[in-house]
């Protein structure tokens, strides 16, 4: 079922996401009773940050299911967090409301910066150690904020609502996905476009590998691809189904630390582990669903590779943290 795109490329496959029968999680923890607007996992899966529908933000230690901090932008009110993130070191976290965002110290739980945005927030992502944040907005821009000192370092003008963003560990590359079907790679030092790719629909999710060598983008009810950020070449095309048989929207994806694998999650509660060398689906899981009287559906909001080999984490919109082994 694989189609070779170009023998010269090191990743050369078109993958049909059907490979294995989905397994359930080995363990689940309830992080919110009424579901989530947003969620993020630390890089090792040890901590969770969630934006609850009913109770604002909370920061959790996953190993003992300890809720360490409750975070909101106004005292006495529960903030609906549209987007949240934990930086790659795990030292800082970011919460994004409608037009406000706050940088938090994950050790003390204290706020280290409160900022207003020029448009409604759609997506956020912190650079290493929480120095900068790229923020996708509905004003047809993404802004690269200095969230520790204040100010906007770069403004990336896309001409469309920016629904998904990412930044590599070095903070030199930013990735945006917008409503004009474009996935754009930016140079954060000068704000210029390095490469731009087009998919089949509005962009649902984008992600960069930790080292910035690879970029991923997925369209809503459409196609998904991996590209080289060094050459701009397409390396992997992932089939998500045909329109007549219901396409799968990949709502979240992350590269493994060694960039050998891609972990994807969809709006249909599926999590898949994909080999980037062959394009094969190596393993497939399904999020835990809640009982009938509670929300039964769930889309994937956050993913992480565990430090323990063959351990993976996923947070669903139904408020459950899933551990897969």
TIMARTI-499973 format. One line per 5 residues: number of its first residue (from 1); for each residue y negated, z, x negated of C-alpha. Coordinates in nm, 4 decimals. Layout:
NUM	Y Z X  ... .
***
This chain:
1	0.0000 0.0000 0.0000  -0.2283 -0.0189 -0.2998  -0.4422 -0.3176 -0.3845  -0.5573 -0.3645 -0.7435  -0.9279 -0.4427 -0.7535 .
6	-0.9720 -0.5337 -1.1185  -0.7264 -0.4699 -1.4065  -1.0179 -0.3989 -1.6415  -1.1231 -0.0907 -1.4490  -0.9600 0.2383 -1.5302 .
11	-0.9546 0.3369 -1.1628  -0.8213 0.0463 -0.9637  -0.6834 0.1100 -0.6189  -0.7436 0.0887 -0.2471  -0.5872 0.3959 -0.0907 .
16	-0.4634 0.4393 0.2637  -0.4908 0.8045 0.3581  -0.1576 0.8559 0.5243  0.0688 0.9577 0.2396  0.2085 1.3006 0.3172 .
21	0.2679 1.5100 0.6236  -0.0080 1.7696 0.6420  0.0766 2.1290 0.5549  -0.1050 2.4387 0.6778  -0.2828 2.6994 0.4636 .
26	-0.0954 2.9799 0.2884  -0.3771 3.2195 0.3763  -0.6869 3.2265 0.5986  -0.9862 3.4582 0.6215  -1.2357 3.4622 0.9073 .
31	-1.5919 3.4363 0.7749  -1.7573 3.3888 1.1170  -1.6345 3.4397 1.4717  -1.8361 3.1669 1.6459  -1.8322 2.8942 1.3819 .
36	-2.0619 2.7678 1.1081  -2.3586 2.5395 1.0562  -2.2960 2.5173 0.6814  -2.0822 2.6542 0.3984  -2.0398 2.6451 0.0211 .
41	-1.7757 2.7679 -0.2232  -1.8268 2.8748 -0.5828  -1.6764 2.6311 -0.8311  -1.3652 2.8479 -0.8831  -1.3304 2.9273 -0.5128 .
46	-1.3845 3.2991 -0.5702  -1.6984 3.3274 -0.3530  -1.8141 3.1805 -0.0230  -2.1608 3.1362 0.1265  -2.1790 3.0520 0.4959 .
51	-2.4462 2.9845 0.7559  -2.3093 3.1294 1.0779  -2.4013 3.0006 1.4237  -2.4579 3.3558 1.5493  -2.5344 3.5783 1.2506 .
56	-2.7304 3.3897 0.9847  -2.6135 3.3767 0.6235  -2.3529 3.5834 0.4436  -2.2108 3.5858 0.0911  -1.8428 3.6775 0.0469 .
61	-1.6033 3.7711 -0.2310  -1.2887 3.5886 -0.1275  -1.0184 3.7830 -0.3132  -1.0682 4.0949 -0.1005  -1.2536 3.9385 0.1957 .
66	-1.5635 4.1462 0.1159  -1.8937 4.0470 0.2725  -2.1307 4.1365 -0.0102  -2.4679 4.0291 0.1276  -2.6338 3.9226 0.4523 .
71	-2.9160 3.6742 0.3943  -3.1861 3.5496 0.6318  -3.5337 3.4049 0.5834  -3.7152 3.6421 0.8182  -3.6460 4.0098 0.8616 .
76	-3.4932 4.0883 1.1981  -3.4000 3.7267 1.2757  -3.0826 3.5294 1.2154  -3.1757 3.2056 1.0379  -2.9801 2.8909 1.1323 .
81	-2.8956 2.7597 0.7856  -2.8654 2.3814 0.7853  -2.7439 2.3708 0.4243  -2.6332 2.6276 0.1654  -2.5103 2.6048 -0.1936 .
86	-2.3834 2.8120 -0.4878  -2.4825 2.6895 -0.8347  -2.2085 2.5859 -1.0855  -2.2326 2.9153 -1.2778  -2.2099 3.1256 -0.9626 .
91	-2.5214 3.3212 -1.0603  -2.7480 3.1814 -0.7903  -2.7282 3.0616 -0.4325  -2.9608 2.8612 -0.2099  -3.0085 2.8806 0.1655 .
96	-3.1909 2.6090 0.3572  -3.3365 2.6536 0.7045  -3.5396 2.3976 0.8987  -3.8273 2.3754 0.6481  -3.7724 2.6765 0.4255 .
101	-3.5355 2.7534 0.1409  -3.4648 3.0676 -0.0584  -3.3086 3.1150 -0.4021  -3.0862 3.4246 -0.4207  -2.9410 3.6208 -0.7119 .
106	-2.5690 3.6554 -0.6361  -2.5341 3.9721 -0.8468  -2.8150 4.1726 -0.6874  -2.8434 3.9956 -0.3542  -3.2207 3.9784 -0.4000 .
111	-3.4446 3.6792 -0.3298  -3.5940 3.5097 -0.6366  -3.8017 3.2445 -0.4646  -3.9121 3.1315 -0.1182  -4.0275 2.7734 -0.0698 .
116	-4.1470 2.5468 0.2096  -4.0349 2.1838 0.2310  -4.2425 1.8844 0.3526  -3.9673 1.7726 0.5918  -3.6674 1.9116 0.7774 .
121	-3.3791 1.9939 0.5433  -3.0561 1.7946 0.5783  -2.8778 1.8777 0.2530  -2.9249 2.0866 -0.0625  -2.7633 2.1203 -0.4041 .
126	-2.8420 2.3484 -0.6991  -2.8321 2.2497 -1.0649  -2.6678 2.4699 -1.3267  -2.7942 2.8298 -1.3268  -3.0105 2.7575 -1.0245 .
131	-3.2931 2.6032 -1.2241  -3.3516 2.3108 -0.9881  -3.2496 2.2032 -0.6400  -3.2285 1.8571 -0.4931  -3.3084 1.8638 -0.1231 .
136	-3.2413 1.5791 0.1210  -3.5034 1.5616 0.3960  -3.5692 1.3794 0.7222  -3.9033 1.2472 0.5900  -3.7154 0.9667 0.4082 .
141	-3.7207 1.1429 0.0729  -3.5197 1.3711 -0.1463  -3.7191 1.6203 -0.3514  -3.6176 1.7720 -0.6844  -3.7579 2.1261 -0.6729 .
146	-3.8177 2.3695 -0.9564  -3.6891 2.6596 -0.7482  -3.7488 2.9261 -1.0124  -4.1063 2.8410 -1.1025  -4.2215 2.6431 -0.8015 .
151	-4.3282 2.2839 -0.7615  -4.1623 1.9490 -0.7092  -4.0424 1.7792 -1.0279  -3.9535 1.4448 -0.8671  -3.9740 1.2749 -0.5288 .
156	-3.7046 1.0173 -0.4572  -3.8205 0.7796 -0.1831  -3.5267 0.6261 0.0044  -3.6922 0.4810 0.3156  -3.4414 0.6633 0.5381 .
161	-3.3253 1.0132 0.6309  -3.1312 1.1642 0.3392  -2.8203 1.3374 0.4724  -2.6302 1.4209 0.1536  -2.7310 1.4996 -0.2053 .
166	-2.5834 1.6111 -0.5367  -2.6869 1.6729 -0.8972  -2.4724 1.6764 -1.2111  -2.4281 1.9822 -1.4326  -2.6855 1.8646 -1.6856 .
171	-2.9475 1.8116 -1.4159  -3.0221 1.4601 -1.5439  -2.8616 1.2647 -1.2577  -2.9153 1.3010 -0.8843  -2.7257 1.1286 -0.6038 .
176	-2.8472 1.0659 -0.2484  -2.6889 0.9212 0.0646  -2.9123 0.7961 0.3456  -2.9246 0.6420 0.6923  -2.9805 0.2908 0.5534 .
181	-2.6185 0.2959 0.4310  -2.7317 0.3429 0.0704  -2.5868 0.5660 -0.2016  -2.8446 0.5910 -0.4808  -2.8157 0.7298 -0.8334 .
186	-3.1444 0.8606 -0.9724  -3.2719 0.9599 -1.3154  -3.4314 1.3014 -1.2656  -3.6443 1.2695 -1.5801  -3.8492 0.9773 -1.4493 .
191	-3.7518 0.9444 -1.0811  -3.6214 0.5893 -1.1254  -3.3135 0.4339 -0.9656  -3.0225 0.3794 -1.2057  -2.7816 0.2246 -0.9544 .
196	-2.7633 0.1725 -0.5807  -2.4597 0.0933 -0.3667  -2.4200 0.0082 0.0015  -2.1464 0.1244 0.2385  -2.0604 0.0252 0.5957 .
201	-2.2554 0.2890 0.7895  -2.4890 0.5864 0.7550  -2.3839 0.7987 0.4596  -2.1951 1.1154 0.5511  -2.1293 1.2637 0.2059 .
206	-2.1925 1.2046 -0.1641  -2.0823 1.3879 -0.4760  -2.0992 1.3591 -0.8554  -1.8363 1.4650 -1.1064  -1.9351 1.7713 -1.3084 .
211	-2.0026 1.5605 -1.6176  -2.1952 1.3002 -1.4170  -1.9627 1.0109 -1.5089  -1.8466 0.9343 -1.1561  -2.0121 0.9116 -0.8164 .
216	-1.8527 0.9230 -0.4713  -1.9945 0.8185 -0.1366  -1.8509 0.8038 0.2159  -1.9912 0.6439 0.5304  -1.9705 0.7892 0.8789 .
221	-1.6668 0.6320 1.0479  -1.6626 0.3881 0.7592  -1.5561 0.3238 0.4029  -1.5621 0.5444 0.0934  -1.5834 0.4520 -0.2749 .
226	-1.5974 0.5891 -0.6288  -1.8255 0.4273 -0.8897  -1.8941 0.4631 -1.2591  -2.2411 0.6043 -1.3220  -2.2360 0.4481 -1.6699 .
231	-2.1772 0.0869 -1.5616  -2.2358 0.0943 -1.1851  -1.8922 -0.0640 -1.1315  -1.6788 0.0229 -0.8319  -1.3695 0.2095 -0.9523 .
236	-1.1893 0.3124 -0.6368  -1.2048 0.2086 -0.2723  -1.0616 0.4509 -0.0182  -0.9560 0.3122 0.3176  -1.0444 0.5474 0.6013 .
241	-0.8881 0.3441 0.8826  -0.9980 0.0592 1.1068  -1.2400 0.0952 1.3947  -0.9715 0.0252 1.6530  -0.7600 0.3110 1.5212 .
246	-1.0413 0.5621 1.4682  -1.1914 0.5779 1.1230  -1.1876 0.9063 0.9383  -1.5267 1.0393 0.8272  -1.5059 1.2196 0.4929 .
251	-1.7486 1.5067 0.5429  -1.6986 1.6647 0.2006  -1.5549 1.5634 -0.1381  -1.5454 1.7122 -0.4879  -1.4097 1.5960 -0.8220 .
256	-1.1743 1.8197 -1.0189  -1.3251 1.9795 -1.3330  -1.1385 1.7265 -1.5509  -1.2348 1.4343 -1.3204  -0.8691 1.3386 -1.2704 .
261	-0.8582 1.4150 -0.8989  -1.0712 1.3950 -0.5869  -1.0398 1.6558 -0.3118  -1.1653 1.5298 0.0242  -1.2142 1.6871 0.3649 .
266	-1.2826 1.5202 0.6969  -1.4273 1.5866 1.0395  -1.0662 1.5732 1.1626  -0.9711 1.8969 0.9775  -0.7753 1.7114 0.7077 .
271	-0.7868 1.7905 0.3340  -0.6435 1.5418 0.0830  -0.5843 1.5475 -0.2915  -0.6245 1.1989 -0.4419  -0.5336 1.0821 -0.7914 .
276	-0.8209 0.8888 -0.9468  -0.5924 0.7033 -1.1883  -0.3620 0.5610 -0.9211  -0.5525 0.6103 -0.5956  -0.2500 0.7798 -0.4401 .
281	-0.2759 1.0687 -0.1944  -0.0791 1.3390 -0.3767  -0.0951 1.6100 -0.1129  -0.2338 1.6595 0.2352  -0.3185 1.9699 0.4356 .
286	-0.4669 2.0636 0.7731  -0.7197 2.3390 0.8389  -0.6042 2.6375 1.0405  -0.7185 2.6141 1.4018  -0.8224 2.9082 1.6143 .
291	-0.6642 3.0111 1.9423  -0.7344 2.8223 2.2632  -1.0118 3.0483 2.3900  -1.2112 2.9920 2.0705  -1.3300 2.6645 1.9136 .
296	-1.0130 2.4709 1.8298  -1.1582 2.1804 1.6346  -1.2862 2.2051 1.2793  -1.4461 1.9793 1.0218  -1.4422 2.0515 0.6487 .
301	-1.7728 2.1976 0.5230  -1.6807 2.3151 0.1710  -1.4073 2.2604 -0.0889  -1.3056 2.4068 -0.4256  -1.0358 2.3743 -0.6887 .
306	-0.8951 2.7194 -0.7684  -0.8664 2.8464 -1.1235  -0.4956 2.8954 -1.0578  -0.3122 2.5633 -1.0884  -0.2314 2.3921 -0.7576 .
311	-0.4580 2.6223 -0.5563  -0.7308 2.4741 -0.3376  -0.9849 2.6144 -0.0928  -1.1539 2.4747 0.2153  -1.3973 2.6218 0.4693 .
316	-1.3903 2.4782 0.8197  -1.6697 2.4655 1.0744  -1.4651 2.7067 1.2871  -1.5472 2.9831 1.0372  -1.2123 3.0053 0.8566 .
321	-1.1594 3.0008 0.4807  -0.8292 2.8266 0.4054  -0.6237 2.8656 0.0879  -0.3790 2.5827 0.0131  -0.1030 2.6046 -0.2461 .
***
